[in-house]
């Protein structure tokens, strides 16, 4: 008799290739004798800003030994493709003469300075994320066999008025182009504009790459907020990094008499880029953090007039325009806190902060205002970055990002003396952005809630984890896979799957779902944050995703779901931040988006929608 075949076991979960990648990123571990930073000169905004206004600065870049390129442990800068008359070859920043002179002098005509500029700004941006999260961030693109996991940066990537990050190519590529005939600002007729020399463009694209490394499904345009969030979040990081350059901050405060208005060096994004692309010779930046002229810090419940109202959330807006609504909401909260914290300085100086003064501000007052603004900007930068760990793993919405910011900051700072979280909730509400199902504009109602029943994974308690010297660095690929398997086993257990809003293998499919592959463990990472009172808080942050095929109105498409799981050092689950598949509203919204405002990202074949590649490239082409 023929032997009976044993039925194949359905695998309960899978482990993403992103999990071991977290152990493959290996930033330089500093030798105790080595310097902490390497001073390098950069354009703080772009070549259009005068040195007199703080347009050039020497900045502290995290030190690491470099190969000619420059090539470090995180970034590999390519010198190829420079347009005539610019010439470039590999740059050796470890050359003794360059070490002694803080690198090359900034100049658009010097090809090797372009290499220095992108390396420095990319490194500063990466360091901001690493500092806020307390860990190293791995890139979304796998490394070449035998090579370290680096991101390639191409300052002369292509001819065109654009720049972009590509997961598929594994690079940041910056374009160059000739200024329009009706140019503005400091651009010349037939002048070459290199986007790699724009501080804001470099930060923006590096942030796209970092966000993709942190959240894989944020690249899938399942609703209009998803591509808009990628754009808005990247602009926010660029804006707040402006405040790390003291000369720029002080000069902007002097010229604006202490306010942050449209047209300010601090609130404009990509000035030269915007000037050169102007169709009518208007001296306007590409974008601004301020959405109305003369916007003031909003610290009142009086509704603004129609003439002076901020731009409201509108799902019909193009991704960059919709992203700017998010930017202005966060930036307004920032200006509100700066106003609250600097009123005392105006009082000491005998000035009324509510009434603009024509007289110049004194040097001592300017420095005090600049220091306070820079400090608050650093706090907002950390809040914005840390909130990513508290976001759902897919189908991101602006209201959920507000909840993530409130929760991330509330976990760290209990008292909120200056009302950071209150200011955020007010500014988001003013723009029509508020989380669904939240009925009170209070912190306890907005923040995420712990699971109803206690859930604990003993294998993921810190006492059972191993690290490479410090918690921010996992011990090995094997250790990360062990952690991922412990998580996958727990969340797909039939007794637990419902709490994580997952469809466990072997379970009956919910109505409308025609296929449910096993859940995917995307990441297990340590987060380390320093609280203002000196406490250092540790958690594990993990993502589990699941992509189910949905049938809606006779058409098929994939719907992303799953959960972000925050686990304390004892292995207790603190938050399960989920996206469920059973929501009919979600299906209807995604279906409408694919047929309407997001149709450029989707292809329909035989009544099935599939996502097209190079999502960010398509977003940038929609400008």
HUQUIVEN-V646510 format. One line per field, one symbol per residue. ss: DSSP state (2 for helix, 1 for strand, 0 for the rest). A space follows every 10 residues. Layout:
# HUQUIVEN-V646510
ss=???
This chain:
# HUQUIVEN-V646510
ss=0000000000 0011102222 2222000000 0000001111 1110000000 2220011111 1100001010 1000111100 0000000000 1000022222 0000000000 2222222222 2222222222 2220000000 0000000000 1111111110 0011110000 1111111100 0000000000 0111222022 2222222222 2222022220 0002222222 2222222222 2200022222 2222220000 0000000110 2222222000 0000001100 0000000000 0000022200 0000000022 2222222222 2222222222 2222222200 0000000000 0022222222 2222222222 2222222222 0000000222 2222222222 2200000002 2222222222 0000000000 0022220000 0000010222 0222001000 0001002222 2222222222 2200002222 0000000000 0011110011 1111111111 0000011111 1111111111 1100111111 1111111100 0111111110 0002222222 2222200022 2111100111 1000222222 000
